Each structure stands twice: as structure tokens, then as C-alpha cells.
């Protein structure tokens, strides 16, 4: 990878595999980064650094305001034995995967099983790439989603080919195909093509090592993770000792959280 013999996509795929991520496990599904920050303009210049997200920082702290708020969250020590953390949610879990793939069978059936046989509230359904970016990066304190590999190779998951009825949003718009950035010309294939080109751009090739450090490397745990504003709930890490929790209610809550919350990749 360092010598350009494999692509960024291939390298991330290898890292996910070695970190225990698998397409066969929704709880440990491969995780890929948000790459772009521009989902509103008619054209996209991939040579312009301003169109990219800051890969040095976690997706949730793309603004100084949110970074300060998460630092305050970390200072609010939870009850022992739970250690302090910045984020009460996770960037990858089964809910996130199904949220993105809800239009694509057989994931639709899995989503319905996950949601008690009903689709989500229309405004919460994956309906817009721009909205998803805004929530993860700037607007929400609980939504810290990164992306899945399909964003870089599979246009089908963006299209409601089966004609599922996802309902009508509060603004009156019916949720159907995913709303794409203007620069994609309402063409899912063009979106995937440009998005993949962005992933393989010189800018990303030079900076994605920082994101890799956050998700798979030395900034995942320890003092480096605290300094990087990158500490998640202890239940998401391997080695959480549930038996040390004496309160049975809290113990059951932690057990459920471990199963559904999301799992941080194995540190490489």
C-alpha cells in the first residue's frame, strides 16, 4: 500500500479482515470512513482539500463546538466500574448496517426483524447522503456513523428497486431512492464512481493513515485515544468484565449493550 501497489479500498478491506470484521456478521461488519464533506454543490473538485472530511479527527468531532462538548462528556465520570468515555453510541453496529442497506434484500427482511416488523420513522430512514453527513459530523451528539464498503462499489443499495413503502417525511417528501448530491446528477452509478475516485485521491492517500490509527491503530485505546477524542463506551471493547458489575439490572443492561451496541475492531 505504501508503494501504491494496492488501492486504498483494498488496504482498508485487508485491515478490516485482520481486525475481525466480516460481511457475515452485522455486529462486526467492515467499516469504511466518511471521505467527503461536500454533498451540496453542483460540481466536485477532488483536487480541492476543502471537499474532504478531516480524517485526523473522528467523524463526530469535525467541529470545535462538538469536540468541546464530547470532552465535557468524558469529564462526567460514570458509575464504576464503567470508565469515562466520549461517545455513548458507536460508528458501526448492526443497526447502522441495516439502516444503510434497508432497500437491498435480504437486508430489508433483516431490518424488519430488527425493527419489530416495521420500517423506521420516515425522517429517520436513510434518505439523503447530505443529511447523513450533517448528522454524523455536525448536528447530532448521538449519531456518529461512519460508512460501509458498499458506498464505494455498489449503487444498488441507493435505489428502491423493490418499491418499498418507507412513508412520508414531515416536510411532505416521500422516502424512495436515496437523495444524492447535486454533483452525482441523480445517478447512483456516478455517485459511486466519484466517491471511489475520492477514496483513491492523492489527498486521501496522504491522510487516511490518521483515520486508520483511530479505528484500527494506536489511537483506539489508552492515553492516545483520550487525546484524540476517540473513547467509546467500555462495552464496545474486547475484555469488558460484566461479572464485576454487582447490580443485576446494570449487569443485564451491559450484557444487552454488548450484543447490540456495536463493537470496536480488534486493535492491529
MODA-V279337 format. One record per residue. RES is the residue in three letters. PSI is psi in radians with two decimals (NA if undefined). OMEGA is omega in whole degrees, 0 to 359 (none if undefined). NEAR is the number of other ideal C-beta (glycine too) atoms within 8 Angstrom. Layout:
res->RES psi->PSI omega->OMEGA near->NEAR
res->RES psi->PSI omega->OMEGA near->NEAR
//
This chain:
res->UNK psi->-0.76 omega->181 near->8
res->UNK psi->-0.49 omega->180 near->3
res->UNK psi->0.14 omega->176 near->4
res->UNK psi->0.31 omega->182 near->5
res->UNK psi->-0.34 omega->172 near->4
res->UNK psi->2.74 omega->183 near->7
res->UNK psi->2.91 omega->175 near->6
res->UNK psi->-0.69 omega->179 near->11
res->UNK psi->-0.80 omega->180 near->12
res->UNK psi->-0.73 omega->181 near->9
res->UNK psi->-0.79 omega->178 near->10
res->UNK psi->-0.65 omega->177 near->14
res->UNK psi->-0.76 omega->178 near->10
res->UNK psi->-0.75 omega->180 near->9
res->UNK psi->-0.78 omega->178 near->11
res->UNK psi->-0.77 omega->181 near->11
res->UNK psi->-0.81 omega->182 near->9
res->UNK psi->-0.35 omega->178 near->8
res->UNK psi->0.17 omega->175 near->11
res->UNK psi->0.17 omega->179 near->7
res->UNK psi->2.54 omega->184 near->11
res->UNK psi->2.50 omega->175 near->9
res->UNK psi->-0.21 omega->180 near->5
res->UNK psi->-0.02 omega->184 near->3
res->UNK psi->1.86 omega->182 near->8
res->UNK psi->-0.49 omega->180 near->9
res->UNK psi->-0.37 omega->179 near->9
res->UNK psi->0.79 omega->181 near->9
res->UNK psi->2.58 omega->178 near->13
res->UNK psi->2.43 omega->181 near->12
res->UNK psi->2.33 omega->177 near->13
res->UNK psi->2.74 omega->185 near->10
res->UNK psi->2.63 omega->160 near->13
res->UNK psi->2.32 omega->182 near->11
res->UNK psi->-0.79 omega->186 near->10
res->UNK psi->2.72 omega->174 near->12
res->UNK psi->-0.10 omega->182 near->11
res->UNK psi->1.86 omega->178 near->10
res->UNK psi->0.38 omega->186 near->8
res->UNK psi->-0.33 omega->185 near->6
res->UNK psi->2.76 omega->180 near->8
res->UNK psi->-0.54 omega->179 near->4
res->UNK psi->2.79 omega->182 near->5
res->UNK psi->2.07 omega->178 near->11
res->UNK psi->1.82 omega->184 near->6
res->UNK psi->-0.08 omega->174 near->10
res->UNK psi->-0.07 omega->181 near->6
res->UNK psi->1.98 omega->182 near->6
res->UNK psi->-0.41 omega->184 near->5
res->UNK psi->-0.25 omega->181 near->6
res->UNK psi->-0.06 omega->183 near->11
res->UNK psi->2.66 omega->173 near->14
res->UNK psi->2.81 omega->177 near->11
res->UNK psi->1.84 omega->183 near->6
res->UNK psi->-0.14 omega->177 near->11
res->UNK psi->-0.51 omega->185 near->6
res->UNK psi->2.66 omega->174 near->10
res->UNK psi->2.73 omega->183 near->10
res->UNK psi->-0.55 omega->186 near->14
res->UNK psi->-0.25 omega->184 near->13
res->UNK psi->0.88 omega->176 near->10
res->UNK psi->-0.12 omega->176 near->11
res->UNK psi->2.63 omega->181 near->8
res->UNK psi->-0.63 omega->180 near->5
res->UNK psi->-0.83 omega->180 near->6
res->UNK psi->-0.63 omega->178 near->12
res->UNK psi->-0.79 omega->180 near->11
res->UNK psi->-0.65 omega->181 near->8
res->UNK psi->-0.66 omega->178 near->9
res->UNK psi->-0.56 omega->175 near->14
res->UNK psi->-0.72 omega->177 near->10
res->UNK psi->-0.69 omega->178 near->8
res->UNK psi->-0.72 omega->180 near->11
res->UNK psi->-0.61 omega->182 near->12
res->UNK psi->-0.39 omega->178 near->7
res->UNK psi->1.48 omega->186 near->7
res->UNK psi->2.25 omega->175 near->4
res->UNK psi->3.07 omega->179 near->8
res->UNK psi->2.39 omega->174 near->4
res->UNK psi->2.63 omega->6 near->4
res->UNK psi->0.21 omega->180 near->6
res->UNK psi->2.24 omega->181 near->8
res->UNK psi->2.80 omega->180 near->6
res->UNK psi->2.66 omega->178 near->8
res->UNK psi->2.76 omega->179 near->13
res->UNK psi->-0.65 omega->190 near->11
res->UNK psi->2.27 omega->177 near->12
res->UNK psi->0.06 omega->175 near->6
res->UNK psi->-3.12 omega->187 near->8
res->UNK psi->2.76 omega->183 near->14
res->UNK psi->-0.18 omega->180 near->11
res->UNK psi->2.12 omega->174 near->12
res->UNK psi->3.11 omega->183 near->12
res->UNK psi->-0.64 omega->179 near->11
res->UNK psi->-0.70 omega->179 near->8
res->UNK psi->-0.79 omega->180 near->13
res->UNK psi->-0.82 omega->181 near->13
res->UNK psi->-0.56 omega->176 near->13
res->UNK psi->-0.79 omega->181 near->12
res->UNK psi->-0.59 omega->188 near->12
res->UNK psi->0.29 omega->186 near->13
res->UNK psi->-0.46 omega->181 near->15
res->UNK psi->-0.13 omega->191 near->12
res->UNK psi->1.83 omega->175 near->8
res->UNK psi->2.52 omega->6 near->6
res->UNK psi->0.14 omega->182 near->5
res->UNK psi->-0.45 omega->177 near->11
res->UNK psi->-0.81 omega->179 near->13
res->UNK psi->-0.69 omega->178 near->8
res->UNK psi->-0.70 omega->178 near->10
res->UNK psi->-0.79 omega->180 near->13
res->UNK psi->-0.68 omega->177 near->10
res->UNK psi->-0.64 omega->180 near->7
res->UNK psi->-0.53 omega->186 near->8
res->UNK psi->0.52 omega->178 near->9
res->UNK psi->0.76 omega->174 near->3
res->UNK psi->0.53 omega->175 near->5
res->UNK psi->2.65 omega->175 near->6
res->UNK psi->2.87 omega->181 near->11
res->UNK psi->2.95 omega->173 near->9
res->UNK psi->2.33 omega->185 near->6
res->UNK psi->-0.72 omega->181 near->12
res->UNK psi->-0.35 omega->179 near->7
res->UNK psi->-0.23 omega->179 near->5
res->UNK psi->2.53 omega->177 near->13
res->UNK psi->1.83 omega->184 near->8
res->UNK psi->-0.22 omega->185 near->12
res->UNK psi->2.29 omega->176 near->8
res->UNK psi->-0.64 omega->180 near->11
res->UNK psi->-0.76 omega->179 near->10
res->UNK psi->-0.74 omega->179 near->9
res->UNK psi->-0.76 omega->178 near->10
res->UNK psi->-0.83 omega->183 near->12
res->UNK psi->-0.74 omega->181 near->9
res->UNK psi->-0.80 omega->183 near->11
res->UNK psi->-0.63 omega->190 near->13
res->UNK psi->-0.59 omega->189 near->13
res->UNK psi->-0.68 omega->196 near->7
res->UNK psi->-0.56 omega->187 near->6
res->UNK psi->2.47 omega->176 near->7
res->UNK psi->-0.12 omega->182 near->7
res->UNK psi->-0.30 omega->180 near->6
res->UNK psi->1.89 omega->182 near->9
res->UNK psi->0.58 omega->184 near->13
res->UNK psi->2.41 omega->160 near->12
res->UNK psi->-2.91 omega->184 near->12
res->UNK psi->3.08 omega->176 near->12
res->UNK psi->2.81 omega->184 near->13
res->UNK psi->-0.52 omega->183 near->11
res->UNK psi->-0.44 omega->179 near->9
res->UNK psi->-0.21 omega->185 near->10
res->UNK psi->0.04 omega->179 near->11
res->UNK psi->-0.18 omega->189 near->7
res->UNK psi->1.68 omega->180 near->7
res->UNK psi->-0.37 omega->186 near->9
res->UNK psi->-0.56 omega->185 near->8
res->UNK psi->-0.15 omega->179 near->10
res->UNK psi->-0.09 omega->187 near->10
res->UNK psi->2.35 omega->179 near->10
res->UNK psi->1.18 omega->184 near->9
res->UNK psi->-0.49 omega->182 near->6
res->UNK psi->-0.12 omega->179 near->7
res->UNK psi->0.60 omega->179 near->5
res->UNK psi->2.52 omega->179 near->9
res->UNK psi->1.74 omega->181 near->5
res->UNK psi->-0.01 omega->176 near->12
res->UNK psi->-3.04 omega->184 near->10
res->UNK psi->2.32 omega->179 near->7
res->UNK psi->2.95 omega->182 near->11
res->UNK psi->-0.44 omega->179 near->5
res->UNK psi->0.04 omega->178 near->4
res->UNK psi->-0.12 omega->180 near->5
res->UNK psi->2.32 omega->176 near->7
res->UNK psi->2.36 omega->178 near->7
res->UNK psi->2.09 omega->181 near->10
res->UNK psi->-1.88 omega->173 near->5
res->UNK psi->2.75 omega->177 near->7
res->UNK psi->2.30 omega->177 near->11
res->UNK psi->2.14 omega->184 near->8
res->UNK psi->2.85 omega->178 near->10
res->UNK psi->2.64 omega->178 near->12
res->UNK psi->-0.60 omega->181 near->7
res->UNK psi->-0.21 omega->177 near->10
res->UNK psi->-0.08 omega->176 near->11
res->UNK psi->0.60 omega->179 near->6
res->UNK psi->0.50 omega->182 near->4
res->UNK psi->1.87 omega->182 near->8
res->UNK psi->-0.64 omega->180 near->13
res->UNK psi->-0.69 omega->178 near->7
res->UNK psi->-0.68 omega->177 near->9
res->UNK psi->-0.85 omega->181 near->14
res->UNK psi->-0.73 omega->180 near->13
res->UNK psi->-0.88 omega->181 near->8
res->UNK psi->-0.69 omega->180 near->12
res->UNK psi->-0.70 omega->178 near->12
res->UNK psi->-0.69 omega->177 near->11
res->UNK psi->-0.66 omega->178 near->9
res->UNK psi->-0.74 omega->179 near->14
res->UNK psi->-0.61 omega->183 near->11
res->UNK psi->0.14 omega->182 near->10
res->UNK psi->2.82 omega->178 near->11
res->UNK psi->-0.72 omega->181 near->6
res->UNK psi->-0.83 omega->181 near->10
res->UNK psi->-0.69 omega->180 near->14
res->UNK psi->-0.56 omega->182 near->9
res->UNK psi->-0.31 omega->187 near->6
res->UNK psi->-0.23 omega->186 near->11
res->UNK psi->-0.30 omega->176 near->12
res->UNK psi->-0.54 omega->180 near->6
res->UNK psi->-0.74 omega->177 near->9
res->UNK psi->-0.68 omega->178 near->11
res->UNK psi->-0.69 omega->177 near->11
res->UNK psi->-0.67 omega->181 near->12
res->UNK psi->-0.76 omega->188 near->11
res->UNK psi->-0.69 omega->185 near->12
res->UNK psi->-0.29 omega->192 near->10
res->UNK psi->-2.58 omega->192 near->10
res->UNK psi->-0.31 omega->178 near->7
res->UNK psi->0.14 omega->180 near->10
res->UNK psi->-0.54 omega->184 near->13
res->UNK psi->2.94 omega->173 near->7
res->UNK psi->-2.83 omega->183 near->6
res->UNK psi->-0.62 omega->181 near->5
res->UNK psi->-0.62 omega->180 near->9
res->UNK psi->-0.61 omega->177 near->11
res->UNK psi->-0.81 omega->180 near->10
res->UNK psi->-0.53 omega->182 near->7
res->UNK psi->0.08 omega->184 near->11
res->UNK psi->0.98 omega->190 near->14
res->UNK psi->0.58 omega->181 near->11
res->UNK psi->2.18 omega->179 near->10
res->UNK psi->3.00 omega->180 near->12
res->UNK psi->2.39 omega->182 near->11
res->UNK psi->-0.46 omega->181 near->9
res->UNK psi->-0.30 omega->180 near->9
res->UNK psi->-0.15 omega->183 near->11
res->UNK psi->2.61 omega->176 near->9
res->UNK psi->2.37 omega->175 near->6
res->UNK psi->0.07 omega->177 near->4
res->UNK psi->2.13 omega->184 near->9
res->UNK psi->1.60 omega->181 near->6
res->UNK psi->-0.55 omega->182 near->9
res->UNK psi->-0.32 omega->180 near->5
res->UNK psi->-0.20 omega->180 near->6
res->UNK psi->2.02 omega->184 near->9
res->UNK psi->-0.65 omega->181 near->4
res->UNK psi->2.06 omega->183 near->6
res->UNK psi->-0.61 omega->179 near->5
res->UNK psi->-0.80 omega->179 near->6
res->UNK psi->-0.60 omega->180 near->9
res->UNK psi->-0.78 omega->179 near->12
res->UNK psi->-0.66 omega->179 near->8
res->UNK psi->-0.71 omega->179 near->8
res->UNK psi->-0.68 omega->179 near->12
res->UNK psi->-0.75 omega->178 near->9
res->UNK psi->-0.71 omega->180 near->8
res->UNK psi->-0.73 omega->181 near->10
res->UNK psi->-0.62 omega->182 near->11
res->UNK psi->-0.53 omega->189 near->7
res->UNK psi->-0.24 omega->192 near->9
res->UNK psi->-0.64 omega->187 near->12
res->UNK psi->2.68 omega->182 near->14
res->UNK psi->2.31 omega->175 near->11
res->UNK psi->2.40 omega->180 near->9
res->UNK psi->2.69 omega->174 near->14
res->UNK psi->2.34 omega->182 near->7
res->UNK psi->2.30 omega->182 near->8
res->UNK psi->NA omega->none near->8
//
